[in-house]
Amino acid sequence: EFVARADSPQDVGASSFEDELAVFGITEEEVIEEGVNVPSFSARGAKSEQQSQEFIEATVEARERGWMDGLEGGLSLPDNNLNLPEGAQGTFKPGVRNFTGEKIRNTDNRKAQININPDSVEEWDGEEKYVPFGPDEASKMEYAVSHEFGHSQHYNNLIEERGATVEEIESDEFQRELQDDMREHKDAIEEEFSALAANNPFEFAADTFSALAVGADVSDEVL
Protein backbone atom coordinates (compact mmCIF):
# COMPACT_ATOMS: atom_id res chain seq x y z
CA GLU A 1 0.00 0.00 0.00
CA PHE A 2 2.83 2.37 0.82
CA VAL A 3 4.50 1.75 -2.55
CA ALA A 4 1.20 2.26 -4.38
CA ARG A 5 0.71 5.61 -2.67
CA ALA A 6 4.15 6.95 -3.59
CA ASP A 7 4.23 9.60 -6.34
CA SER A 8 7.46 8.15 -7.71
CA PRO A 9 9.87 5.32 -6.77
CA GLN A 10 12.26 7.87 -5.29
CA ASP A 11 9.56 8.98 -2.83
CA VAL A 12 9.26 5.56 -1.26
CA GLY A 13 10.60 5.80 2.26
CA ALA A 14 9.15 6.12 5.73
CA SER A 15 8.37 9.78 6.18
CA SER A 16 6.37 9.32 9.38
CA PHE A 17 5.81 6.88 12.21
CA GLU A 18 2.42 5.98 10.70
CA ASP A 19 4.10 5.08 7.40
CA GLU A 20 6.50 2.73 9.16
CA LEU A 21 3.65 1.04 11.01
CA ALA A 22 1.75 0.60 7.74
CA VAL A 23 4.68 -1.05 5.97
CA PHE A 24 5.32 -3.55 8.74
CA GLY A 25 1.67 -4.23 9.53
CA ILE A 26 2.10 -3.13 13.14
CA THR A 27 -0.54 -1.31 15.15
CA GLU A 28 0.23 1.66 17.36
CA GLU A 29 -1.28 -0.26 20.28
CA GLU A 30 1.28 -3.07 19.79
CA VAL A 31 4.12 -0.57 19.94
CA ILE A 32 2.82 1.17 23.05
CA GLU A 33 1.47 -1.79 25.02
CA GLU A 34 3.81 -4.59 23.92
CA GLY A 35 6.98 -2.67 23.12
CA VAL A 36 7.10 -3.98 19.54
CA ASN A 37 10.20 -2.74 17.73
CA VAL A 38 9.57 -0.65 14.62
CA PRO A 39 12.66 -0.80 12.39
CA SER A 40 13.92 2.37 10.80
CA PHE A 41 14.04 2.03 7.03
CA SER A 42 14.07 4.01 3.79
CA ALA A 43 13.79 2.99 0.14
CA ARG A 44 14.38 6.49 -1.21
CA GLY A 45 17.23 5.36 -3.47
CA ALA A 46 15.09 2.79 -5.30
CA LYS A 47 15.50 2.78 -9.09
CA SER A 48 12.04 1.36 -9.78
CA GLU A 49 8.78 0.52 -8.08
CA GLN A 50 9.62 -3.18 -8.38
CA GLN A 51 12.90 -2.63 -6.60
CA SER A 52 11.10 -0.72 -3.86
CA GLN A 53 8.60 -3.53 -3.45
CA GLU A 54 11.33 -6.21 -3.31
CA PHE A 55 13.25 -4.22 -0.73
CA ILE A 56 10.22 -3.62 1.48
CA GLU A 57 9.20 -7.29 1.27
CA ALA A 58 12.74 -8.35 2.20
CA THR A 59 12.76 -5.91 5.12
CA VAL A 60 9.40 -7.08 6.43
CA GLU A 61 10.53 -10.71 6.19
CA ALA A 62 13.78 -9.88 7.99
CA ARG A 63 11.83 -8.37 10.87
CA GLU A 64 9.45 -11.36 11.01
CA ARG A 65 12.44 -13.71 11.15
CA GLY A 66 13.95 -11.83 14.08
CA TRP A 67 16.99 -10.47 12.25
CA MET A 68 16.50 -6.88 13.41
CA ASP A 69 18.01 -7.43 16.86
CA GLY A 70 20.88 -5.04 17.46
CA LEU A 71 20.22 -3.08 14.26
CA GLU A 72 19.34 0.23 15.90
CA GLY A 73 20.35 2.20 12.80
CA GLY A 74 17.87 0.37 10.57
CA LEU A 75 17.96 -0.60 6.92
CA SER A 76 17.97 1.50 3.76
CA LEU A 77 18.32 1.79 0.00
CA PRO A 78 20.22 5.10 0.19
CA ASP A 79 19.56 7.83 -2.34
CA ASN A 80 23.30 8.35 -2.73
CA ASN A 81 26.00 5.72 -2.57
CA LEU A 82 28.79 7.80 -1.12
CA ASN A 83 28.66 5.66 2.01
CA LEU A 84 28.91 2.36 0.11
CA PRO A 85 32.05 0.67 -1.20
CA GLU A 86 32.19 0.79 -5.00
CA GLY A 87 30.54 -2.26 -6.52
CA ALA A 88 29.31 -3.62 -3.20
CA GLN A 89 25.81 -5.02 -3.05
CA GLY A 90 25.49 -3.49 0.38
CA THR A 91 27.29 -2.84 3.61
CA PHE A 92 26.87 -3.59 7.29
CA LYS A 93 28.13 -0.84 9.60
CA PRO A 94 28.59 -1.94 13.21
CA GLY A 95 28.43 1.71 14.16
CA VAL A 96 31.79 2.16 15.85
CA ARG A 97 34.19 3.19 13.08
CA ASN A 98 33.79 4.70 9.63
CA PHE A 99 35.50 3.40 6.49
CA THR A 100 38.69 5.31 7.23
CA GLY A 101 38.98 3.56 10.61
CA GLU A 102 38.21 6.72 12.58
CA LYS A 103 36.27 6.02 15.77
CA ILE A 104 32.89 7.71 15.57
CA ARG A 105 31.24 6.59 18.84
CA ASN A 106 31.80 4.43 21.89
CA THR A 107 31.24 0.70 21.48
CA ASP A 108 28.56 0.72 24.17
CA ASN A 109 26.58 3.23 22.12
CA ARG A 110 26.94 1.63 18.72
CA LYS A 111 24.13 2.18 16.24
CA ALA A 112 24.48 -0.60 13.71
CA GLN A 113 22.87 -0.19 10.30
CA ILE A 114 22.59 -1.86 6.91
CA ASN A 115 22.63 -0.08 3.54
CA ILE A 116 21.81 -1.90 0.30
CA ASN A 117 23.25 -0.48 -2.94
CA PRO A 118 20.29 0.13 -5.30
CA ASP A 119 22.67 0.15 -8.28
CA SER A 120 23.90 -3.39 -7.61
CA VAL A 121 20.78 -5.45 -6.96
CA GLU A 122 18.90 -5.45 -10.28
CA GLU A 123 20.58 -8.29 -12.23
CA TRP A 124 22.98 -11.09 -11.42
CA ASP A 125 25.31 -10.27 -14.36
CA GLY A 126 27.27 -13.48 -13.95
CA GLU A 127 28.01 -12.79 -10.29
CA GLU A 128 26.67 -16.18 -9.20
CA LYS A 129 30.28 -17.36 -9.01
CA TYR A 130 30.85 -15.02 -6.06
CA VAL A 131 27.91 -16.22 -3.97
CA PRO A 132 26.71 -19.60 -2.70
CA PHE A 133 23.56 -19.70 -4.85
CA GLY A 134 22.12 -18.15 -7.99
CA PRO A 135 19.06 -16.56 -9.57
CA ASP A 136 17.05 -19.78 -9.53
CA GLU A 137 17.04 -19.72 -5.74
CA ALA A 138 16.72 -16.02 -4.91
CA SER A 139 16.75 -12.55 -6.39
CA LYS A 140 19.79 -10.31 -6.12
CA MET A 141 17.87 -8.20 -3.61
CA GLU A 142 17.17 -11.25 -1.42
CA TYR A 143 20.84 -12.16 -1.54
CA ALA A 144 22.04 -8.65 -0.71
CA VAL A 145 19.63 -8.16 2.20
CA SER A 146 20.15 -11.59 3.76
CA HIS A 147 23.93 -11.38 3.29
CA GLU A 148 24.16 -8.06 5.13
CA PHE A 149 21.90 -9.35 7.89
CA GLY A 150 24.30 -12.29 8.07
CA HIS A 151 27.07 -9.86 9.02
CA SER A 152 24.83 -8.29 11.65
CA GLN A 153 23.85 -11.63 13.16
CA HIS A 154 27.49 -12.78 13.10
CA TYR A 155 28.57 -9.72 15.08
CA ASN A 156 25.74 -10.24 17.56
CA ASN A 157 26.75 -13.88 18.06
CA LEU A 158 30.43 -13.04 18.53
CA ILE A 159 29.53 -10.38 21.09
CA GLU A 160 27.22 -12.74 22.98
CA GLU A 161 29.11 -16.04 22.71
CA ARG A 162 32.71 -14.82 22.94
CA GLY A 163 32.19 -11.71 25.02
CA ALA A 164 33.92 -9.63 22.34
CA THR A 165 33.47 -5.93 21.73
CA VAL A 166 32.97 -4.60 18.20
CA GLU A 167 36.47 -3.12 18.31
CA GLU A 168 37.96 -6.51 19.23
CA ILE A 169 36.01 -8.22 16.45
CA GLU A 170 37.46 -5.79 13.91
CA SER A 171 41.05 -6.31 15.05
CA ASP A 172 43.55 -8.24 12.92
CA GLU A 173 44.24 -10.61 15.82
CA PHE A 174 40.59 -11.60 16.17
CA GLN A 175 40.23 -12.12 12.42
CA ARG A 176 43.28 -14.40 12.43
CA GLU A 177 41.65 -16.48 15.17
CA LEU A 178 38.54 -16.91 13.06
CA GLN A 179 40.63 -17.77 10.00
CA ASP A 180 42.44 -20.46 12.00
CA ASP A 181 39.06 -21.94 12.95
CA MET A 182 38.12 -22.44 9.30
CA ARG A 183 41.54 -23.21 7.81
CA GLU A 184 40.98 -26.97 7.69
CA HIS A 185 37.92 -26.50 5.48
CA LYS A 186 39.23 -23.69 3.29
CA ASP A 187 39.25 -25.73 0.05
CA ALA A 188 35.69 -26.93 0.54
CA ILE A 189 34.50 -23.39 1.25
CA GLU A 190 36.19 -22.03 -1.87
CA GLU A 191 34.74 -24.76 -4.07
CA GLU A 192 31.21 -24.39 -2.71
CA PHE A 193 31.13 -20.63 -2.08
CA SER A 194 34.01 -18.46 -3.31
CA ALA A 195 37.67 -17.60 -2.79
CA LEU A 196 36.57 -14.51 -0.87
CA ALA A 197 34.52 -16.58 1.57
CA ALA A 198 37.38 -19.05 1.98
CA ASN A 199 39.79 -16.27 2.97
CA ASN A 200 37.51 -13.94 4.92
CA PRO A 201 35.66 -15.41 7.92
CA PHE A 202 33.17 -12.53 7.97
CA GLU A 203 32.18 -13.04 4.33
CA PHE A 204 32.01 -16.79 4.90
CA ALA A 205 29.64 -16.32 7.85
CA ALA A 206 27.43 -13.89 5.90
CA ASP A 207 27.25 -16.13 2.84
CA THR A 208 26.44 -19.19 4.95
CA PHE A 209 23.66 -17.25 6.68
CA SER A 210 22.34 -16.04 3.33
CA ALA A 211 22.39 -19.51 1.75
CA LEU A 212 20.49 -21.00 4.67
CA ALA A 213 18.05 -18.06 4.69
CA VAL A 214 16.95 -18.69 1.10
CA GLY A 215 16.94 -22.47 1.45
CA ALA A 216 19.99 -23.21 -0.71
CA ASP A 217 21.86 -26.49 -0.27
CA VAL A 218 24.97 -26.28 1.93
CA SER A 219 27.22 -29.28 2.44
CA ASP A 220 27.77 -30.84 5.85
CA GLU A 221 31.48 -30.00 5.72
CA VAL A 222 30.85 -26.31 5.11
CA LEU A 223 28.17 -26.24 7.84
C-alpha positions in Angstrom: 0.0 0.0 0.0 2.8 2.4 0.8 4.5 1.7 -2.6 1.2 2.3 -4.4 0.7 5.6 -2.7 4.2 7.0 -3.6 4.2 9.6 -6.3 7.5 8.1 -7.7 9.9 5.3 -6.8 12.3 7.9 -5.3 9.6 9.0 -2.8 9.3 5.6 -1.3 10.6 5.8 2.3 9.1 6.1 5.7 8.4 9.8 6.2 6.4 9.3 9.4 5.8 6.9 12.2 2.4 6.0 10.7 4.1 5.1 7.4 6.5 2.7 9.2 3.6 1.0 11.0 1.8 0.6 7.7 4.7 -1.0 6.0 5.3 -3.6 8.7 1.7 -4.2 9.5 2.1 -3.1 13.1 -0.5 -1.3 15.2 0.2 1.7 17.4 -1.3 -0.3 20.3 1.3 -3.1 19.8 4.1 -0.6 19.9 2.8 1.2 23.1 1.5 -1.8 25.0 3.8 -4.6 23.9 7.0 -2.7 23.1 7.1 -4.0 19.5 10.2 -2.7 17.7 9.6 -0.6 14.6 12.7 -0.8 12.4 13.9 2.4 10.8 14.0 2.0 7.0 14.1 4.0 3.8 13.8 3.0 0.1 14.4 6.5 -1.2 17.2 5.4 -3.5 15.1 2.8 -5.3 15.5 2.8 -9.1 12.0 1.4 -9.8 8.8 0.5 -8.1 9.6 -3.2 -8.4 12.9 -2.6 -6.6 11.1 -0.7 -3.9 8.6 -3.5 -3.4 11.3 -6.2 -3.3 13.3 -4.2 -0.7 10.2 -3.6 1.5 9.2 -7.3 1.3 12.7 -8.4 2.2 12.8 -5.9 5.1 9.4 -7.1 6.4 10.5 -10.7 6.2 13.8 -9.9 8.0 11.8 -8.4 10.9 9.5 -11.4 11.0 12.4 -13.7 11.1 14.0 -11.8 14.1 17.0 -10.5 12.3 16.5 -6.9 13.4 18.0 -7.4 16.9 20.9 -5.0 17.5 20.2 -3.1 14.3 19.3 0.2 15.9 20.3 2.2 12.8 17.9 0.4 10.6 18.0 -0.6 6.9 18.0 1.5 3.8 18.3 1.8 0.0 20.2 5.1 0.2 19.6 7.8 -2.3 23.3 8.4 -2.7 26.0 5.7 -2.6 28.8 7.8 -1.1 28.7 5.7 2.0 28.9 2.4 0.1 32.1 0.7 -1.2 32.2 0.8 -5.0 30.5 -2.3 -6.5 29.3 -3.6 -3.2 25.8 -5.0 -3.0 25.5 -3.5 0.4 27.3 -2.8 3.6 26.9 -3.6 7.3 28.1 -0.8 9.6 28.6 -1.9 13.2 28.4 1.7 14.2 31.8 2.2 15.8 34.2 3.2 13.1 33.8 4.7 9.6 35.5 3.4 6.5 38.7 5.3 7.2 39.0 3.6 10.6 38.2 6.7 12.6 36.3 6.0 15.8 32.9 7.7 15.6 31.2 6.6 18.8 31.8 4.4 21.9 31.2 0.7 21.5 28.6 0.7 24.2 26.6 3.2 22.1 26.9 1.6 18.7 24.1 2.2 16.2 24.5 -0.6 13.7 22.9 -0.2 10.3 22.6 -1.9 6.9 22.6 -0.1 3.5 21.8 -1.9 0.3 23.2 -0.5 -2.9 20.3 0.1 -5.3 22.7 0.1 -8.3 23.9 -3.4 -7.6 20.8 -5.4 -7.0 18.9 -5.4 -10.3 20.6 -8.3 -12.2 23.0 -11.1 -11.4 25.3 -10.3 -14.4 27.3 -13.5 -13.9 28.0 -12.8 -10.3 26.7 -16.2 -9.2 30.3 -17.4 -9.0 30.8 -15.0 -6.1 27.9 -16.2 -4.0 26.7 -19.6 -2.7 23.6 -19.7 -4.9 22.1 -18.2 -8.0 19.1 -16.6 -9.6 17.0 -19.8 -9.5 17.0 -19.7 -5.7 16.7 -16.0 -4.9 16.8 -12.5 -6.4 19.8 -10.3 -6.1 17.9 -8.2 -3.6 17.2 -11.2 -1.4 20.8 -12.2 -1.5 22.0 -8.6 -0.7 19.6 -8.2 2.2 20.1 -11.6 3.8 23.9 -11.4 3.3 24.2 -8.1 5.1 21.9 -9.3 7.9 24.3 -12.3 8.1 27.1 -9.9 9.0 24.8 -8.3 11.7 23.9 -11.6 13.2 27.5 -12.8 13.1 28.6 -9.7 15.1 25.7 -10.2 17.6 26.8 -13.9 18.1 30.4 -13.0 18.5 29.5 -10.4 21.1 27.2 -12.7 23.0 29.1 -16.0 22.7 32.7 -14.8 22.9 32.2 -11.7 25.0 33.9 -9.6 22.3 33.5 -5.9 21.7 33.0 -4.6 18.2 36.5 -3.1 18.3 38.0 -6.5 19.2 36.0 -8.2 16.4 37.5 -5.8 13.9 41.0 -6.3 15.1 43.5 -8.2 12.9 44.2 -10.6 15.8 40.6 -11.6 16.2 40.2 -12.1 12.4 43.3 -14.4 12.4 41.6 -16.5 15.2 38.5 -16.9 13.1 40.6 -17.8 10.0 42.4 -20.5 12.0 39.1 -21.9 13.0 38.1 -22.4 9.3 41.5 -23.2 7.8 41.0 -27.0 7.7 37.9 -26.5 5.5 39.2 -23.7 3.3 39.3 -25.7 0.0 35.7 -26.9 0.5 34.5 -23.4 1.2 36.2 -22.0 -1.9 34.7 -24.8 -4.1 31.2 -24.4 -2.7 31.1 -20.6 -2.1 34.0 -18.5 -3.3 37.7 -17.6 -2.8 36.6 -14.5 -0.9 34.5 -16.6 1.6 37.4 -19.0 2.0 39.8 -16.3 3.0 37.5 -13.9 4.9 35.7 -15.4 7.9 33.2 -12.5 8.0 32.2 -13.0 4.3 32.0 -16.8 4.9 29.6 -16.3 7.8 27.4 -13.9 5.9 27.3 -16.1 2.8 26.4 -19.2 5.0 23.7 -17.3 6.7 22.3 -16.0 3.3 22.4 -19.5 1.8 20.5 -21.0 4.7 18.1 -18.1 4.7 17.0 -18.7 1.1 16.9 -22.5 1.5 20.0 -23.2 -0.7 21.9 -26.5 -0.3 25.0 -26.3 1.9 27.2 -29.3 2.4 27.8 -30.8 5.8 31.5 -30.0 5.7 30.8 -26.3 5.1 28.2 -26.2 7.8 
